[in-house]
């Protein structure tokens, strides 16, 4: 069984369309989505509408989905203290995104456990401990193992960092960061997702890097016209940091 695992779409419908063409071309039977559907993106409403209409998707909540759905002045101030442009995007998203879509984000589960072909799978956004904890390349294995304490999954999928990564622990648990569809932080900013092929109690993992119409996505992003939208548009074309 082939499963597509994707994360961090961030309202980038052009990237999502291109990824889904590749998903279909590779005959994936299911899609797992690890959250951050909308915030600070070109077309958040279109992405939310697309995702919630799919009947073969399993979707969990990302940290920015929670920010949008549970918005408060305190949440806004916390973001503004560290990332002023992201705070401006959040404030605009809360106005831009309709209540039914916020309800959809609000009711997504924080994590999800599944079993496929005898493999126990755990879906998280950041780490099993926190939805905003980073799992990045080249971290000490001991740190990764501490994050997994209390979990018995064979395979843990995560996102959040926008950077693909993978680990095999001493307990034979596999951790895969699937990267980002909508705002990848790689040298060449192609949309990134994973195809997992489950067979006979085992699995194989392939990161896929998909080109898409970045210029159109950047133009739509810039046209949202809140303070800093142009900087977010440039990040689609030339990523430097996922937070500004």
C-alpha positions in Angstrom: 0.0 0.0 0.0 1.4 3.4 -1.0 0.6 6.4 1.2 1.4 10.0 0.5 2.5 12.0 3.6 2.5 15.7 3.3 2.7 18.7 5.7 2.9 22.5 5.9 0.9 23.5 2.8 0.5 27.0 4.2 -2.1 28.1 1.8 -0.1 27.4 -1.3 -2.6 26.0 -3.7 -0.2 25.9 -6.7 2.2 23.7 -4.8 -0.6 21.5 -3.5 -2.0 21.0 -7.0 1.4 19.9 -8.4 2.0 17.6 -5.5 -1.4 15.9 -5.9 -0.7 15.3 -9.6 2.4 13.4 -8.5 0.5 11.6 -5.8 -2.0 10.4 -8.3 0.6 9.4 -10.8 2.3 7.2 -8.2 -1.0 5.5 -7.3 -1.1 6.4 -3.7 -4.2 5.0 -2.0 -4.3 7.3 1.0 -3.0 10.7 2.0 -1.8 11.7 5.5 -1.6 15.4 6.1 0.4 16.6 9.2 -1.2 20.1 9.5 -0.4 23.8 8.9 -2.9 24.0 6.1 -3.4 27.7 5.8 -1.4 30.4 7.8 0.7 33.0 5.9 -0.1 31.6 2.5 -1.4 32.8 -0.9 -4.8 31.0 -0.9 -5.6 29.6 2.5 -9.3 29.3 1.9 -8.9 27.3 -1.3 -6.5 24.9 0.5 -8.8 24.3 3.4 -11.7 23.7 1.1 -9.7 21.3 -1.0 -8.4 19.3 2.0 -11.7 18.9 3.8 -13.5 17.6 0.7 -11.1 14.6 0.3 -12.4 11.3 1.6 -9.1 9.4 1.6 -7.2 11.9 3.7 -6.2 11.6 7.4 -5.5 15.1 8.6 -4.1 16.3 11.9 -3.8 19.9 13.3 -0.6 21.9 13.0 0.5 24.6 15.4 -0.6 27.4 13.1 -3.9 25.8 12.5 -4.5 26.1 16.2 -3.3 29.7 16.2 -6.0 30.6 13.6 -8.8 28.6 15.2 -8.1 29.6 18.8 -7.0 33.1 18.0 -6.7 35.6 20.8 -4.8 38.9 21.5 -2.3 36.9 23.6 -1.5 34.5 20.8 -1.0 37.4 18.4 1.3 39.2 20.8 3.4 36.1 21.4 3.9 35.7 17.7 4.6 39.4 17.2 7.3 39.3 19.9 9.4 37.0 17.8 8.1 37.1 14.2 6.3 40.4 13.3 5.6 39.5 9.7 4.0 36.1 10.7 1.9 38.0 13.3 0.6 40.3 10.5 -0.2 37.3 8.4 -2.0 35.6 11.3 -4.1 38.8 12.0 -5.1 38.9 8.3 -5.8 35.2 8.1 -8.2 35.4 11.0 -10.2 38.0 9.1 -9.8 36.4 5.7 -10.7 32.8 6.7 -14.4 32.1 7.3 -15.8 30.6 10.5 -16.7 27.2 9.1 -13.1 26.8 7.9 -11.8 27.8 11.4 -14.2 25.2 12.9 -12.6 22.6 10.6 -9.1 23.5 11.8 -10.2 23.6 15.4 -11.6 20.1 15.3 -8.6 18.4 13.8 -6.9 16.0 16.1 -3.4 16.9 17.5 -2.0 13.4 16.7 -3.2 10.2 15.1 -2.2 6.6 15.5 -2.8 4.0 12.8 -1.7 0.6 11.8 -0.9 -0.2 8.1 0.3 -3.6 6.9 1.3 -4.5 10.5 3.3 -1.3 11.0 2.3 1.0 13.9 2.3 4.6 12.6 2.1 7.9 14.6 1.3 11.2 12.9 2.4 14.3 14.6 3.1 17.9 13.5 6.2 18.9 15.4 7.2 16.0 17.7 5.3 13.5 19.8 5.8 15.9 22.8 4.8 19.2 21.3 3.2 20.5 18.1 5.9 23.2 17.7 9.0 21.2 18.5 11.6 20.9 15.8 12.9 17.7 14.3 15.7 18.8 12.0 18.6 17.1 10.1 21.8 16.3 12.0 20.4 16.5 15.6 21.9 14.2 18.2 20.1 10.9 18.2 19.7 11.1 22.0 17.7 14.2 21.6 15.4 12.5 19.1 15.0 9.5 21.3 14.0 11.8 24.2 11.3 13.2 22.1 9.9 9.7 21.4 9.8 8.6 25.0 6.4 6.9 25.8 5.7 6.2 22.1 5.7 2.6 20.7 5.1 3.4 17.1 7.4 1.8 14.5 7.2 4.8 12.2 6.7 8.5 13.2 5.9 11.1 10.6 6.4 14.8 11.4 6.7 18.1 9.7 6.8 21.7 11.1 10.4 22.6 10.2 9.9 22.6 6.4 13.1 20.7 6.1 13.1 16.9 5.3 15.0 14.6 7.7 15.1 11.0 8.9 16.3 9.0 11.9 16.6 5.4 13.0 16.7 5.1 16.8 18.4 2.4 18.9 14.9 1.0 19.6 14.4 0.6 15.8 11.8 3.4 15.6 11.9 5.4 12.4 11.3 9.1 12.3 10.6 10.9 9.0 10.2 14.6 8.6 8.3 14.9 5.4 9.3 18.5 4.6 6.9 21.2 3.3 4.5 21.4 0.4 3.9 25.1 0.5 7.0 26.7 1.8 10.0 24.4 1.6 13.2 25.4 3.2 15.6 23.6 0.8 18.3 24.8 -1.5 16.0 24.4 -4.4 12.5 25.5 -3.2 10.5 22.6 -4.7 7.5 21.3 -2.9 8.4 18.3 -0.8 6.4 15.3 0.5 6.9 11.6 1.2 5.6 8.4 -0.4 5.6 5.5 2.1 5.2 2.0 0.6 3.9 -0.5 3.2 4.4 -4.2 2.5 4.5 -7.4 4.6 5.1 -5.6 7.9 7.8 -3.3 6.5 8.0 0.0 4.7 10.1 2.1 2.4 10.3 5.9 2.3 10.9 8.2 -0.6 11.1 12.0 -0.3 9.6 13.6 -3.5 10.6 17.1 -4.7 8.1 18.6 -7.1 8.4 21.7 -9.1 5.4 24.1 -9.4 4.5 27.6 -10.5 6.2 29.5 -7.7 5.9 32.8 -9.5 2.1 32.6 -9.6 2.0 31.6 -5.9 4.3 34.5 -5.0 2.2 37.0 -7.0 -1.0 35.9 -5.2 0.8 36.1 -1.9 2.0 39.6 -2.5 -1.4 40.7 -3.6 -2.8 39.9 -0.1 -1.3 43.2 0.7 -0.8 43.1 4.5 2.4 44.5 5.9 5.0 41.9 5.0 3.1 40.0 2.4 5.7 40.9 -0.2 8.4 39.3 2.1 6.4 36.1 2.4 6.1 36.1 -1.4 9.9 36.4 -1.8 10.3 33.4 0.6 8.3 31.3 -1.8 10.8 32.1 -4.5 14.0 32.4 -2.4 13.6 30.8 1.1 15.9 32.0 3.8 13.9 31.2 7.0 10.4 29.8 7.7 9.8 32.7 10.2 10.1 36.4 9.6 
